[in-house]
Amino acid sequence: MVNPVNYHLESASGGRQITIEPIYEEIAFGDLFATGRYVLSEGDNGIGEIRFDGELFEWERNGNASLEDENIYRIVNFIREYNEPELAGYLD
């Protein structure tokens, strides 16, 4: 994932629009490095951050918006399987 993505999450409390934003760091010569970190927000409210380390991940909540474990797993699977639309042709 290169660009932020809006993810529609269906939960027991109704539909929610979650923004998933990948975090990149600038390294030598201005190149960008994917950190494996993704910030989640809902509107202007920060929800938390997902960090990947290979197949393992960590979830850290922040803010008042809560997500059930089942919904975190849905978002994690979405991130793992996501193909950037503009880049999909280059990955084949």
LUMLUMRO-548196 format. One line per field, with one value per atom (N, C-alpha, C, CB): residue in one letter; z, x, y. Coordinates in nm, 4 decimals. Atoms other than C-alpha are relative to their C-alpha. Glycine has a CB too. Layout:
r (a/...) .
pz (Z/...) .
px (X/...) .
py (Y/...) .
***
This chain:
r (m/m/m/m/v/v/v/v/n/n/n/n/p/p/p/p/v/v/v/v/n/n/n/n/y/y/y/y/h/h/h/h/l/l/l/l/e/e/e/e/s/s/s/s/a/a/a/a/s/s/s/s/g/g/g/g/g/g/g/g/r/r/r/r/q/q/q/q/i/i/i/i/t/t/t/t/i/i/i/i/e/e/e/e/p/p/p/p/i/i/i/i/y/y/y/y/e/e/e/e/e/e/e/e/i/i/i/i/a/a/a/a/f/f/f/f/g/g/g/g/d/d/d/d/l/l/l/l/f/f/f/f/a/a/a/a/t/t/t/t/g/g/g/g/r/r/r/r/y/y/y/y/v/v/v/v/l/l/l/l/s/s/s/s/e/e/e/e/g/g/g/g/d/d/d/d/n/n/n/n/g/g/g/g/i/i/i/i/g/g/g/g/e/e/e/e/i/i/i/i/r/r/r/r/f/f/f/f/d/d/d/d/g/g/g/g/e/e/e/e/l/l/l/l/f/f/f/f/e/e/e/e/w/w/w/w/e/e/e/e/r/r/r/r/n/n/n/n/g/g/g/g/n/n/n/n/a/a/a/a/s/s/s/s/l/l/l/l/e/e/e/e/d/d/d/d/e/e/e/e/n/n/n/n/i/i/i/i/y/y/y/y/r/r/r/r/i/i/i/i/v/v/v/v/n/n/n/n/f/f/f/f/i/i/i/i/r/r/r/r/e/e/e/e/y/y/y/y/n/n/n/n/e/e/e/e/p/p/p/p/e/e/e/e/l/l/l/l/a/a/a/a/g/g/g/g/y/y/y/y/l/l/l/l/d/d/d/d) .
pz (0.0000/0.0000/0.0000/0.1223/0.0129/-0.1083/0.0448/-0.1441/-0.0314/-0.0705/0.1086/-0.1263/-0.0973/0.2061/-0.0695/0.0747/0.0538/0.1541/0.0976/-0.0265/-0.0821/0.2813/-0.0021/-0.0501/-0.0150/0.4128/0.0661/0.0835/-0.0581/0.4722/0.0864/-0.1112/-0.0971/0.7838/0.0449/0.1215/-0.0511/0.8559/0.1357/-0.0992/-0.1353/1.2290/0.0608/0.0894/-0.0687/1.4754/0.0282/0.1304/-0.0295/1.5492/-0.1262/0.0881/0.1255/1.1789/-0.0830/0.0272/0.0891/0.8906/0.0499/-0.1388/-0.0404/0.9587/-0.1143/0.1317/0.1025/0.7215/0.0686/-0.0813/-0.0637/0.8339/-0.1050/0.0657/0.0889/0.6694/0.0476/-0.0041/-0.0291/0.6540/-0.0719/-0.0443/0.0587/0.5988/0.0267/0.0562/-0.0189/0.5371/0.0394/-0.1287/-0.0446/0.7029/-0.0688/0.1549/0.0668/0.5060/0.0660/-0.1511/-0.0491/0.6193/-0.1141/0.1188/0.1033/0.4007/0.0408/-0.0234/-0.0252/0.3733/-0.0981/-0.0142/0.0809/0.1819/-0.1392/-0.0120/0.1343/-0.1375/-0.0256/-0.1023/0.0150/-0.0731/-0.0297/-0.1069/0.0217/-0.1235/0.1196/-0.0238/-0.1066/0.0758/0.0351/-0.0411/-0.0533/0.2930/0.0681/0.1000/-0.0645/0.3851/0.1394/-0.0852/-0.1379/0.7645/0.0518/0.0886/-0.0516/0.7989/0.1040/0.0594/-0.0946/1.0079/-0.0769/0.0851/0.0616/0.9253/0.1084/-0.0695/-0.0949/1.1053/-0.0424/0.0066/0.0257/1.1329/0.0600/0.0571/-0.0504/1.1669/-0.0526/-0.0414/0.0399/1.1422/0.0051/0.0930/0.0049/1.0248/0.0513/0.0833/-0.0595/1.2319/0.1246/0.0344/-0.1231/1.5146/-0.0286/0.0703/0.0093/1.5435/0.0742/0.0557/-0.0637/1.6215/0.0561/-0.0995/-0.0458/1.6473/-0.1131/0.0646/0.0968/1.4627/-0.0029/0.0331/0.0205/1.3162/-0.0476/-0.1029/0.0400/1.2893/-0.0393/0.1148/0.0489/1.0813/0.0178/-0.1472/-0.0050/1.1410/-0.0628/0.1488/0.0713/0.8755/0.0048/0.0596/-0.0108/0.9356/0.1313/-0.0118/-0.1291/1.2919/-0.0074/0.1124/-0.0061/1.3762/0.1443/-0.0901/-0.1300/1.6761/-0.0247/0.0745/0.0078/1.7372/0.1231/-0.0119/-0.1115/1.9512/-0.0173/0.0080/0.0034/2.0285/0.0441/0.0900/-0.0535/2.0682/-0.0311/-0.0607/0.0213/2.0883/0.0676/-0.1484/-0.0662/2.1972/-0.0849/0.0382/0.0872/1.8944/0.0202/-0.1487/-0.0258/1.9661/-0.1147/0.1330/0.0969/1.7355/0.0720/-0.1223/-0.0575/1.8372/-0.0679/-0.0149/0.0551/1.7830/-0.1380/0.0949/0.1284/1.4983/-0.1123/0.0072/0.1011/1.3138/-0.0277/0.0439/0.0211/1.3655/-0.0940/0.1350/0.0877/1.2046/-0.1439/0.0527/0.1349/0.9087/-0.0674/0.0057/0.0556/0.8585/-0.0305/0.0978/0.0230/0.8948/-0.1269/0.1207/0.1212/0.6285/-0.1240/0.0109/0.1124/0.4022/-0.0406/0.0364/0.0289/0.4302/-0.0650/0.1297/0.0550/0.3623/-0.1453/0.0849/0.1328/0.0498/-0.0982/0.0107/0.0827/-0.0836/-0.1123/0.0865/0.1145/-0.4306/-0.0430/-0.1188/0.0414/-0.5163/-0.1441/0.0127/0.1352/-0.8229/-0.1079/-0.0033/0.0988/-1.0040/-0.0235/0.0430/0.0097/-0.9389/-0.0393/0.1307/0.0222/-1.0021/-0.1329/0.0038/0.1292/-1.3690/0.0012/-0.1023/-0.0084/-1.2728/0.0812/0.0605/-0.0877/-1.0237/-0.0667/0.1228/0.0698/-1.2736/-0.0682/-0.1009) .
px (0.0852/0.0000/0.0896/-0.0968/-0.0798/0.1416/-0.0789/0.0471/0.0857/-0.1485/-0.1003/-0.0735/0.1061/-0.4077/-0.1209/-0.0417/0.1149/-0.7132/-0.1158/0.0333/0.1199/-1.0687/-0.0570/-0.1047/0.0498/-1.1963/-0.1369/0.0988/0.1341/-1.5680/-0.0106/-0.1109/0.0070/-1.6026/-0.1439/0.0919/0.1333/-1.9339/0.0180/-0.0784/-0.0112/-1.9629/-0.1389/0.0910/0.1275/-2.2368/-0.0685/0.0211/0.0558/-2.2815/-0.0300/0.0954/0.0286/-2.3214/0.1254/-0.0649/-0.1128/-2.0990/0.0896/-0.0497/-0.0983/-1.7814/0.0979/0.0751/-0.0979/-1.5427/0.1347/-0.0434/-0.1312/-1.1842/0.1041/0.0348/-0.1095/-0.8884/0.1259/0.0203/-0.1242/-0.5706/0.1113/-0.0066/-0.1088/-0.2567/0.1349/-0.0005/-0.1327/0.0807/0.1007/0.0464/-0.1039/0.3829/0.1315/0.0158/-0.1291/0.7042/0.1020/-0.0111/-0.1098/1.0422/0.0956/0.0738/-0.0968/1.2895/0.1374/0.0033/-0.1348/1.6266/0.0949/0.0065/-0.1047/1.9455/-0.0493/0.1182/0.0273/1.9136/-0.1483/0.0527/0.1413/1.5456/-0.0904/-0.0153/0.0836/1.4255/-0.0919/0.0871/0.0952/1.1214/0.0045/-0.1423/-0.0062/1.1196/-0.1332/0.1197/0.1240/0.7972/0.0320/-0.0726/-0.0309/0.7988/-0.0794/-0.0244/0.0873/0.5239/-0.0972/0.0825/0.0922/0.3245/-0.1166/0.0725/0.1212/-0.0329/-0.0816/-0.0834/0.0793/-0.2259/-0.1462/0.0479/0.1434/-0.6028/-0.0713/-0.0575/0.0800/-0.8473/-0.1422/0.0616/0.1402/-1.2190/-0.0415/-0.0913/0.0226/-1.2976/0.1246/-0.1253/-0.1133/-1.0772/0.0543/-0.0408/-0.0392/-1.0389/0.0996/-0.1229/-0.0975/-0.7274/-0.0507/0.1361/0.0450/-0.8063/0.1178/-0.0770/-0.1159/-0.4627/0.0953/-0.0424/-0.1037/-0.1719/0.0222/0.1311/-0.0351/-0.1021/0.1437/-0.0964/-0.1407/0.2640/0.0231/0.0972/-0.0305/0.3749/0.1475/-0.0400/-0.1360/0.6868/-0.0067/0.0577/0.0208/0.6745/-0.1464/0.0862/0.1390/0.3581/-0.0655/-0.0069/0.0532/0.3198/-0.0404/0.1035/0.0390/0.1473/-0.0296/-0.1231/0.0367/0.0885/-0.1056/0.1247/0.1051/-0.2122/0.0090/-0.1406/-0.0039/-0.1915/-0.1136/0.1377/0.1144/-0.5085/0.0432/-0.1149/-0.0085/-0.5228/-0.1319/0.1220/0.1284/-0.8153/-0.1128/-0.0287/0.1168/-1.1649/-0.0742/-0.0937/0.0690/-1.2848/0.0584/0.0110/-0.0495/-1.2626/-0.0374/-0.0560/0.0268/-1.2469/0.0122/0.0981/-0.0057/-1.3230/0.1116/-0.1360/-0.1097/-1.0494/-0.0343/0.0333/0.0419/-1.2483/0.0177/-0.1469/-0.0128/-1.2513/0.1456/-0.0750/-0.1438/-0.8777/0.0536/0.0779/-0.0452/-0.8181/-0.0476/-0.0504/0.0494/-1.0372/0.0875/-0.1459/-0.0827/-0.8330/0.1406/0.0067/-0.1326/-0.5028/-0.0008/0.0434/0.0083/-0.6131/-0.0178/-0.1149/0.0168/-0.7244/0.1350/-0.1000/-0.1318/-0.3802/0.0906/0.0659/-0.0867/-0.2003/-0.0343/-0.0111/0.0438/-0.4069/-0.0145/-0.1300/0.0272/-0.4305/0.1024/-0.0012/-0.0848/-0.2932/-0.0367/-0.0171/0.0220/-0.2542/-0.0520/0.1312/0.0557/-0.4790/0.0963/-0.1264/-0.0902/-0.2230/0.1220/0.0431/-0.1201/0.0562/-0.0292/0.0735/0.0353/-0.1343/0.0547/-0.1516/-0.0519/-0.0293/0.1490/-0.0294/-0.1450/0.3375/0.0383/0.0642/-0.0316/0.3150/-0.0185/-0.0846/0.0249/0.2019/0.1214/-0.1087) .
py (-0.1170/0.0000/0.1232/-0.0001/-0.1212/0.3326/0.1222/0.0177/-0.1141/0.5755/-0.0372/0.0491/0.0286/0.6109/-0.0621/0.1288/0.0708/0.3903/0.0133/-0.1491/0.0017/0.4231/-0.1408/0.1040/0.1364/0.0902/0.0065/-0.0882/0.0039/0.0325/-0.1251/0.0015/0.1090/-0.1806/-0.0183/0.0277/0.0338/-0.3509/-0.0661/-0.0942/0.0553/-0.4124/-0.0126/0.0889/0.0185/-0.5019/0.1336/-0.0762/-0.1318/-0.1308/0.0802/0.0778/-0.0691/-0.0415/0.0195/0.1343/-0.0241/0.0645/0.1123/0.0322/-0.1017/0.2611/0.0194/-0.0412/-0.0336/0.4382/0.0214/0.1271/-0.0037/0.3689/0.0386/-0.1376/-0.0370/0.5438/-0.0704/0.1548/0.0708/0.3346/0.0742/-0.1511/-0.0785/0.5414/-0.0665/0.1437/0.0597/0.3739/0.1075/-0.0728/-0.0927/0.5365/-0.0354/-0.0039/0.0155/0.5848/0.0907/0.0316/-0.0833/0.7182/0.0270/-0.0677/-0.0353/0.9007/-0.0514/0.1534/0.0504/0.7302/0.0684/-0.1567/-0.0618/0.8117/0.0385/-0.0939/-0.0507/1.0155/0.0249/-0.0965/-0.0331/1.0917/-0.1179/0.0990/0.1181/0.7341/-0.0205/-0.1259/0.0286/0.6271/-0.1477/0.0414/0.1359/0.3160/-0.0312/-0.0165/0.0433/0.1321/-0.0532/-0.1086/0.0361/0.0999/-0.1192/0.1172/0.1054/-0.1629/0.0522/-0.1117/-0.0632/0.0854/0.0607/0.1088/-0.0532/0.1873/0.0698/-0.1135/-0.0774/0.4605/-0.0095/0.1496/0.0099/0.4095/0.1197/-0.1311/-0.1113/0.6948/-0.0135/0.1367/-0.0045/0.7543/0.1463/-0.0903/-0.1440/1.1046/0.0709/0.0401/-0.0716/1.3358/-0.0687/0.1413/0.0697/1.0818/-0.1110/-0.0575/0.1082/0.8695/-0.1217/0.0438/0.1242/0.5069/-0.0766/-0.0875/0.0748/0.3508/-0.0280/-0.1292/0.0323/0.1977/-0.1502/0.0737/0.1407/-0.1455/-0.0033/-0.0707/0.0163/-0.2535/-0.1444/0.0421/0.1338/-0.5498/-0.0300/-0.0146/0.0525/-0.7571/-0.1388/-0.0044/0.1258/-1.0266/-0.0370/-0.1129/0.0443/-1.2279/0.0447/-0.1516/-0.0442/-1.0960/0.1462/-0.0213/-0.1405/-0.7703/0.0382/0.0274/-0.0576/-0.5457/0.1057/0.0610/-0.1005/-0.3237/0.0880/-0.0656/-0.0946/-0.0114/0.0993/0.0734/-0.0920/0.1824/0.1389/-0.0513/-0.1358/0.5559/0.0678/0.0800/-0.0660/0.7895/-0.0753/0.0136/0.0566/0.7039/-0.1026/0.1096/0.0946/0.5068/-0.1391/0.0431/0.1353/0.1369/-0.0927/-0.0542/0.1056/-0.1623/-0.1337/0.0079/0.1334/-0.5177/-0.0781/-0.0731/0.0812/-0.7794/-0.0555/-0.1153/0.0558/-0.9368/0.1031/-0.0469/-0.1050/-0.6033/0.0349/0.1244/-0.0220/-0.5540/-0.1066/-0.0022/0.1087/-0.8948/0.0209/-0.1353/-0.0306/-0.7926/0.1052/0.0487/-0.1077/-0.4758/-0.0512/0.1197/0.0587/-0.6650/-0.0838/-0.0861/0.0818/-0.9145/0.0859/-0.0994/-0.0920/-0.6295/0.0598/0.1124/-0.0594/-0.4650/-0.1039/0.0553/0.1054/-0.7949/-0.0325/-0.1268/0.0406/-0.8655/0.1160/-0.0718/-0.1178/-0.5096/0.0157/0.1254/-0.0348/-0.4312/0.1408/-0.1022/-0.1381/-0.0639/0.0013/0.0837/0.0029/-0.0072/0.0519/0.0812/-0.0574/0.2121/-0.0868/0.1373/0.0809/-0.0395/-0.1445/0.0029/0.1404/-0.3645/-0.0520/-0.0172/0.0425/-0.3774/-0.0284/0.1037/0.0184/-0.3562/-0.1227/0.1226/0.1123/-0.6421/-0.1345/0.0060/0.1276/-0.9071/-0.0539/0.0159) .
***
